[in-house]
Amino acid sequence: MTRQILAVLFGAAAALAVVVVIEAVGHSIYPLPADMSFTDLAQVGDYIRHAPTAIFLFVLVAWFLAVIVGGMIAAIIARKALFVLIIGGLIFLACAANLYVLPHPAWFRTSSVIVLIAAMFIAKRLARALFRPM
């Protein structure tokens, strides 16, 4: 039981770290407005409506790699491929909340679902291959 709890905690922490690093790279290339307040959802929404397409691609890559890295770490710690889906599900819920609260473009909403499902599928296959007896 302890191993499984640690698997989820470390997998989620790794996934969060991946998202933070990749999105930071994106924001270093496409900086946020200096006067932007993240507590003002209307202001954040306005930024998202006018953000360059490339910044959304950074987010998609971040979410994809977060599922792969976080899921694989959780699966390795728990020694079960199922933990890829647990981490992927947590990321999916966080992304769904983000998409619900903020006005993202329709193409990004659709792509997010596809990217997250693809990442879970790929990570699950990698984890299964890792645990397959040789």
Secondary structure, DSSP 8 states (H G I E B T S, - for coil): -HHHHHHHHHHHHHHHHHHHHHHHHHHHHS---TT--TT-HHHHHHHHHH--HHHHHHHHHHHHHHHHHHHHHHHHHHT-THHHHHHHHHHHHHHHHHHHHS---HHHHHHHHHHHHHHHHHHHHHHHHHHS--
